[in-house]
Amino acid sequence: MHRSDTGALDAKGRFVPAKFEEIFLKHAKNRPDALTSLEVKEMILANRDPDDPQSWYFSYYVFLDNGSFI
């Protein structure tokens, strides 16, 4: 976990389904089941902690696949 995370994993690294679904409810505009690269950027901007810049860039690249959807 880091200060800019979404809460989709708890402090012990366990998956939190409600927080994961919240990501898509808040940020998925084009498809309800995926985020575009722009939507990922918007999510990171919405969640980022100003004192945690390393996590902003790391999160973006971790979430993307070859089709630019997560």
C-alpha positions in Angstrom: 0.0 0.0 0.0 1.0 3.6 -0.5 -0.6 6.9 0.3 -1.9 7.4 -3.3 -3.6 4.0 -3.6 -7.3 3.3 -4.3 -8.0 1.1 -1.3 -8.6 -1.9 -3.6 -6.1 -3.8 -1.3 -6.3 -3.5 2.5 -3.3 -3.1 4.8 -2.7 -6.8 4.7 -2.8 -7.0 0.9 -6.3 -8.6 0.8 -8.5 -7.7 -2.2 -11.4 -5.4 -1.3 -14.1 -6.0 -4.0 -16.2 -2.9 -3.1 -13.2 -0.6 -3.5 -12.3 -2.2 -6.8 -15.8 -1.7 -8.1 -15.8 1.9 -6.9 -12.8 2.6 -9.2 -15.0 1.7 -12.2 -18.1 3.5 -10.9 -16.1 6.7 -10.5 -13.7 6.6 -13.4 -15.0 4.3 -16.3 -16.7 6.6 -18.8 -16.2 4.7 -22.1 -16.8 1.2 -20.9 -18.2 0.0 -17.6 -15.8 -2.9 -17.4 -12.5 -1.2 -18.3 -10.5 2.0 -18.0 -8.8 3.8 -20.8 -5.3 5.2 -20.3 -6.8 8.6 -19.9 -9.2 7.3 -17.3 -6.3 5.7 -15.4 -4.5 9.1 -15.5 -7.7 10.8 -14.1 -8.0 8.2 -11.4 -4.3 8.7 -10.4 -4.8 12.4 -10.3 -7.9 12.0 -8.1 -6.2 9.7 -5.7 -2.7 11.1 -5.6 -1.0 12.3 -2.5 1.2 15.3 -3.2 3.9 13.9 -0.9 4.0 10.5 -2.7 5.1 11.3 -6.4 6.8 8.0 -7.0 3.5 6.1 -6.7 1.8 8.3 -9.3 3.9 7.0 -12.2 4.3 3.5 -10.9 0.5 3.1 -10.6 -0.1 4.2 -14.2 2.3 1.7 -15.7 1.2 -1.2 -13.5 -2.5 -0.8 -14.5 -2.0 -0.7 -18.3 -2.0 -3.6 -20.6 -1.1 -3.7 -24.3 -4.6 -2.5 -25.3 -4.5 0.5 -22.9 -7.3 -0.9 -20.8 -7.4 -2.4 -17.3 
